[in-house]
Amino acid sequence: MLHSLKNLPSSAGIYQFFDSSGKLLYVGKAKDLSKRVKSYFSFTPHLAPNPRLSARLTKMISETSTLNYIVVSSESDALILENSLIKQLNPKYNILLRDDKTYPYIYIDLSKPYPRFEITRKVQSGKDINYFGPFAVGARDILDSLYELCKLVQKKGSLKNQKICLYHQLGKCLAPCELEVSSEAYQAEVDRAFEFIKNKKLLINELEKKMLFYAEAMRFEEAAKLRDSIDRIARSELKSEIDFATNENYDIFAIKHSSQKAVVLRLFMRDGKIISSSHTLLNNIDENYDEDELYERALVEFYQNNPPPVKAPILVAKEFETISVVSEYLSSLFGKKAHISLPKSGKKRSLIDLALLNCDELLRIKDSSSPDLMADLKELFGLAKLPHRIEIYDNSHFYGSATVGAMVVYENGSFSKASKRLYHLEAKDEYSQMRELLSRRIASFERNSPPDLWVLDGGSTLLKLALDLLHSSGVTLDVIAISKQKVDAKTKRSKGSTKDILHTKDDEINLLPSDKRLQFIQKLRDEAHRSAVSFHRQTKLKEDKSSDLLAIGGISQAKIVKLLQHFGTFEAIKMASEDELATILNKKDANSIKKLYS
């Protein structure tokens, strides 16, 4: 270790600390690797942690056995590499926000004769595009509401087909696809939609009138749908008395912490009004956590996935250490100068104060997951971290057909519907299916960071598979598995008396059925199993319908199997060209198949 420290270069780069077992503890960046890494240590009378370090870093350096480093050309490049490695490898002592979402915008291209509102997460190509957002909650509800209340072109293909659709008969579209509609009349509907997007109070009032109309007409399903939309739209906007005289745009970031939690809050001001907000809670933080590092992570992780359509000046509640490096990185990402500043007075300062006030409110909200249970799980399984975010995996198939996998996510006390992922799998046996499922998840770590814990529906064989895959990828992540006890060398799910066994890397754990820890893991397993089986049934039904369709067209079962072996799915068969189909079967069959799907 001492030899490695003495030979560090005075160049920009990233450094990695490892413990004695080779697990990655920390990834950091530096303008000068030699100065930065040596600052963690005291060299006299012997090598030890620097006494000026925080408690968190002192513990980290005490566990450090070896270090590696990579030289890059600039500090900005080091920031990019550091961020990528943290997201992929999940080091024990790095702050990881896991806020990997890209927030949607509503946009309209006014250069088109009869423009429509749509949702995007990327910059769109067009001559005269207006963006509204980003929306952390309710973007789809706002968009649907515009088409509920304004007589806009509802279906994208209507203008191309030049045919009036049902929406015109329902009074929801002017039907410029077939009728003569002046640009002034259509523009009036667009202007009305603009007003609704910019004034959510007005939008909600109109939706409530519509909801009441549906309820009085005993159209309760439509009324309930509008009620839920109203709720989500209302939640998307943070109430504020601040009103800028000019149409200014700002992205505001504020961070506060208590002894147990930290919160990262984001506010989005557009045209002088706060239109939406989002936040991330970090649980079980060290009292001496590095707030500068958290600001850096918050900004880099928020903007890195895609340059935002609206590149607003950024206001922060603290002038953190690497603000100039982050500004340089965001400037290269945006293709224009990124402005990051800490306002000291005036209306911009009032935005920071508003953000900090809401941070205080969020810190008062209790985490609905039991901290005692999480601590008990950490102790029982010997986990590296409290498992605040858990991913649970299962797969399902019918004799190798309609093979699917499911990943459900438990976070902050509940299952996250938005984080759930369903996979179509190619592998035929359960071991290979789990390998494919986990490999695909590992490949996505750079976009969607690893959790604190994996739970697998399976035994020690699948557990070892997961650990081997993670080890080969260099990822630090705890894994446990749950399986049914075998009776007569066979697993009996249907036997109510059959016990569940928990598997860790080193042990098998048998708990009483009344044990809260076992019941919690069973709850996780059952949700993953339910999701996998449900998705399998949907997939199987779709495949059976496609198989029936081909059979009706005179394609034998043997030929259907042959097509599936080559193309993989019925969707791929549908999309294949006639020539491609003819290479597997013959021209007559290929022509029949294309007619069926036309």
Long-range contacts (C-beta under 8 A, 24 or more apart in sequence): 1-47, 1-64, 1-65, 1-66, 1-67, 2-47, 4-66, 4-67, 5-37, 5-38, 5-41, 5-47, 5-67, 8-33, 8-34, 8-37, 8-38, 8-69, 9-33, 9-34, 9-69, 9-71, 10-34, 10-35, 11-71, 11-72, 12-71, 12-72, 12-73, 12-74, 12-75, 12-77, 12-78, 13-69, 13-70, 13-71, 13-72, 13-78, 14-69, 14-70, 14-72, 14-78, 14-81, 14-82, 14-85, 15-67, 15-68, 15-69, 16-67, 16-68, 16-69, 16-85, 16-91, 17-60, 17-61, 17-64, 17-66, 17-67, 17-93, 18-64, 18-65, 18-66, 18-67, 18-68, 19-63, 19-64, 19-65, 20-65, 22-66, 23-92, 23-476, 24-89, 24-91, 24-92, 24-474, 24-476, 25-60, 25-63, 25-64, 25-91, 25-92, 25-93, 26-60, 26-64, 26-91, 26-92, 26-93, 26-94, 27-82, 27-85, 27-86, 27-89, 27-91, 27-94, 28-82, 29-75, 29-78, 29-79, 29-81, 29-82, 30-75, 30-78, 31-75, 31-78, 33-69, 33-71, 37-67, 37-69, 54-286, 54-288, 54-289, 54-290, 55-286, 55-287, 55-288, 56-93, 56-286, 56-288, 56-289, 56-290, 57-93, 60-92, 60-93, 75-325, 75-328, 76-325, 76-328, 76-329, 76-332, 79-296, 79-300, 79-322, 79-325, 79-326, 79-329, 80-329, 83-297, 83-300, 83-301, 83-304, 84-446, 86-297, 86-449, 87-301, 87-445, 87-446, 87-447, 87-449, 88-445, 88-446, 88-449, 88-450, 88-473, 88-474, 88-475, 89-445, 89-450, 89-474, 89-475, 89-476, 90-445, 90-449, 90-450, 90-475, 90-476, 90-477, 91-476, 92-384, 92-385, 92-476, 95-282, 95-289, 95-290, 95-293, 95-294, 95-297, 96-297, 96-449, 97-264, 97-280, 97-282, 97-294, 97-297, 97-298, 97-301, 98-280, 98-389, 98-448, 98-449, 98-451, 99-264, 99-278, 99-280, 99-298, 99-301, 99-302, 100-301, 100-305, 100-447, 100-448, 100-449, 101-418, 102-305, 102-306, 103-133, 103-134, 103-135, 103-136, 103-139, 103-276, 103-278, 104-133, 104-134, 104-135, 104-139, 104-140, 105-131, 105-132, 105-133, 105-134, 105-135, 105-139, 105-308, 105-309, 105-310, 106-131, 106-132, 106-133, 106-135, 106-139, 106-142, 106-143, 106-197, 107-131, 107-132, 107-309, 108-190, 110-190, 113-176, 113-183, 114-153, 114-159, 114-176, 114-181, 114-186, 115-190, 116-152, 116-153, 116-156, 117-143, 117-146, 117-147, 117-152, 117-193, 118-143, 119-143, 120-309, 121-306, 122-306, 122-309, 123-306, 123-307, 123-308, 123-309, 124-309, 129-309, 131-309, 131-310, 132-197, 132-198, 132-270, 132-275, 133-268, 133-270, 133-275, 133-276, 133-309, 133-310, 134-268, 134-276, 134-308, 134-310, 135-236, 135-275, 135-276, 136-236, 136-266, 136-276, 136-277, 136-278, 137-232, 137-235, 137-236, 137-276, 137-278, 138-229, 138-232, 138-233, 138-235, 138-236, 138-276, 139-236, 141-228, 141-229, 141-232, 141-233, 142-196, 142-197, 142-200, 142-203, 142-233, 142-236, 144-229, 145-196, 145-203, 145-207, 145-229, 145-233, 146-193, 146-196, 146-197, 147-172, 148-172, 148-207, 148-210, 148-226, 149-192, 149-193, 149-196, 149-203, 149-206, 149-207, 149-210, 150-189, 150-190, 150-192, 150-193, 150-196, 151-189, 152-186, 152-189, 152-190, 152-193, 153-177, 198-271, 198-273, 200-233, 200-234, 200-236, 200-237, 200-275, 203-233, 204-230, 204-233, 204-234, 207-233, 236-275, 236-276, 237-274, 237-275, 237-276, 237-277, 238-267, 238-274, 238-276, 238-277, 238-354, 238-358, 240-273, 240-274, 240-354, 242-274, 242-347, 242-350, 242-351, 242-354, 243-272, 243-273, 244-269, 244-272, 244-273, 244-347, 245-272, 246-272, 247-271, 247-272, 248-272, 249-310, 249-312, 249-313, 250-312, 250-313, 250-314, 250-315, 250-348, 250-351, 251-312, 251-313, 251-314, 251-315, 252-314, 252-315, 252-316, 252-351, 252-352, 252-355, 253-295, 253-298, 253-299, 253-302, 253-314, 253-315, 253-316, 253-317, 253-355, 254-316, 254-317, 254-352, 254-355, 254-356, 254-358, 254-359, 255-291, 255-294, 255-295, 255-298, 255-317, 255-318, 255-359, 256-356, 256-359, 256-360, 256-363, 257-285, 257-289, 257-291, 257-363, 258-363, 259-287, 260-284, 260-285, 261-285, 261-363, 261-367, 262-289, 262-294, 263-359, 263-362, 263-363, 264-294, 264-298, 265-355, 265-358, 265-359, 265-362, 266-298, 266-302, 267-351, 267-354, 267-355, 267-358, 268-312, 269-312, 269-351, 270-310, 270-312, 274-351, 274-354, 277-358, 279-358, 279-359, 279-362, 281-362, 281-367, 281-412, 283-367, 283-371, 283-386, 283-388, 283-412, 284-371, 284-386, 284-388, 291-318, 291-320, 292-318, 292-320, 292-321, 292-322, 295-320, 295-323, 296-320, 296-321, 296-322, 296-326, 299-326, 299-330, 299-340, 300-326, 300-329, 303-330, 303-333, 303-334, 304-333, 305-447, 307-333, 307-334, 307-335, 308-334, 311-336, 311-338, 313-339, 313-340, 313-341, 314-338, 314-339, 314-340, 314-341, 315-341, 315-342, 315-343, 315-348, 315-351, 315-352, 316-340, 316-341, 316-342, 316-352, 317-342, 317-352, 317-355, 317-356, 318-342, 367-412, 367-413, 368-412, 368-413, 368-414, 369-412, 369-413, 369-414, 370-413, 373-516, 373-517, 373-520, 376-516, 376-517, 377-517, 377-520, 380-509, 380-517, 381-478, 381-480, 381-502, 381-504, 381-509, 382-504, 382-506, 383-452, 383-453, 383-478, 384-476, 384-478, 385-452, 385-453, 385-478, 386-452, 387-451, 387-452, 387-453, 387-478, 388-412, 388-452, 389-451, 389-452, 389-453, 390-451, 390-452, 390-453, 390-454, 390-455, 390-524, 391-441, 391-451, 391-453, 391-454, 391-455, 392-454, 392-455, 392-456, 392-457, 392-524, 392-525, 392-527, 392-528, 393-434, 393-437, 393-438, 393-441, 393-454, 393-455, 393-456, 393-457, 393-528, 394-456, 394-457, 394-525, 394-528, 394-529, 394-531, 394-532, 395-425, 395-430, 395-433, 395-434, 395-437, 395-532, 396-529, 396-532, 396-533, 396-535, 396-536, 397-425, 397-428, 397-430, 397-433, 397-536, 398-536, 398-540, 400-428, 400-429, 401-540, 401-543, 402-536, 402-539, 402-540, 402-543, 403-427, 403-428, 403-433, 403-536, 404-532, 404-535, 404-536, 404-539, 405-433, 405-434, 405-436, 405-437, 405-532, 406-528, 406-531, 406-532, 406-535, 407-437, 407-441, 407-528, 408-524, 408-527, 408-528, 408-531, 409-451, 410-524, 410-527, 415-527, 420-531, 422-531, 422-535, 424-539, 424-569, 426-568, 430-458, 431-461, 431-462, 431-465, 434-458, 434-462, 434-465, 434-466, 435-465, 435-469, 438-465, 438-466, 438-469, 439-469, 442-469, 442-470, 442-473, 442-475, 445-473, 445-475, 450-475, 450-477, 451-477, 452-477, 452-478, 453-477, 453-478, 453-479, 453-480, 454-478, 454-479, 454-480, 455-479, 455-480, 455-481, 455-482, 455-521, 455-524, 455-525, 455-528, 456-480, 456-481, 456-482, 457-481, 457-482, 457-483, 457-525, 457-528, 457-529, 458-482, 458-483, 459-483, 459-501, 459-503, 460-503, 460-508, 463-503, 463-504, 463-505, 467-505, 479-505, 480-504, 480-521, 482-521, 482-522, 482-525, 500-525, 542-570, 543-569, 543-570, 546-570, 546-573, 546-574, 549-596, 550-593, 550-596, 552-596, 553-592, 553-593, 553-595, 553-596, 554-589, 554-592, 555-585, 555-589, 555-592, 555-593, 559-585, 559-589
